[in-house]
Amino acid sequence: MATDPTVSEFRKSAEVTDQEIDAAVDAVPADLATDAYPLAKGWSLDLVVTIRTHAHAADALTTDTPAWTRTMVRTAILLAHPVKG
């Protein structure tokens, strides 16, 4: 695994489940102020930074197309680098 793995890499190695990723996706519109979302096994994800650094996800949050928003937020989360702790 890479030294700075993405959520997608954690998913591939089964350290993060689809259900945990779905829960993170659901947390974004519910509470965008969450800066340390507990992902799995001691890993956390800064959802605010994750969305801000992914332009399509940030733009999708301003639309009224739930499927598009969910897809873009999930993509941003899969590309994000969680931190231990």
C-alpha positions in Angstrom: 0.0 0.0 0.0 1.2 3.6 -0.7 2.7 5.6 2.1 -0.2 8.1 1.8 -3.1 5.9 0.8 -6.4 7.0 -0.4 -9.8 5.8 0.9 -10.0 3.9 -2.4 -6.8 2.0 -1.6 -8.2 1.2 1.9 -11.3 -0.1 0.2 -9.3 -2.4 -2.1 -7.4 -3.8 0.8 -10.7 -4.3 2.8 -9.6 -1.9 5.6 -12.7 0.2 4.8 -16.0 -1.2 3.8 -18.6 0.1 1.3 -20.9 0.7 4.3 -18.3 2.9 6.0 -17.8 4.9 2.8 -21.6 5.2 2.4 -21.9 6.5 5.9 -19.2 9.2 5.2 -21.1 10.2 2.0 -24.3 10.5 4.1 -22.5 12.6 6.7 -21.4 15.3 4.2 -24.8 17.0 3.5 -25.9 16.3 7.0 -23.0 18.0 8.7 -20.5 19.7 6.5 -18.8 21.2 9.5 -17.4 17.7 10.4 -13.7 18.0 10.2 -12.6 14.7 11.7 -15.1 12.0 10.6 -14.1 8.6 12.0 -13.8 6.3 9.0 -12.5 2.9 10.2 -10.0 1.3 12.5 -8.5 4.5 13.8 -8.6 6.4 10.5 -10.4 9.7 10.2 -11.2 11.9 7.3 -11.5 15.7 7.2 -14.8 16.0 5.2 -14.6 19.8 4.9 -11.1 19.6 3.3 -12.2 16.6 1.2 -15.1 18.5 -0.3 -13.3 21.9 -0.7 -10.4 20.3 -2.6 -12.7 18.5 -5.0 -14.3 21.1 -7.2 -17.0 18.8 -8.7 -18.1 17.7 -5.2 -18.2 21.3 -4.0 -20.3 22.3 -7.0 -22.6 19.3 -6.7 -23.5 20.3 -3.2 -25.1 23.5 -4.7 -27.3 21.6 -7.0 -30.7 20.0 -6.4 -29.7 16.7 -8.1 -29.3 14.2 -5.2 -27.8 11.4 -7.4 -25.2 13.7 -8.9 -24.3 15.2 -5.5 -23.9 11.7 -4.0 -21.7 10.5 -6.8 -19.4 13.5 -6.7 -19.1 13.4 -2.9 -18.4 9.6 -3.0 -15.7 10.3 -5.6 -14.1 13.0 -3.5 -14.1 10.7 -0.5 -12.6 7.8 -2.4 -9.8 10.1 -3.6 -9.2 11.6 -0.1 -6.2 10.7 2.2 -7.4 9.7 5.7 -5.2 10.3 8.7 -4.5 7.9 11.6 -5.7 9.0 14.9 
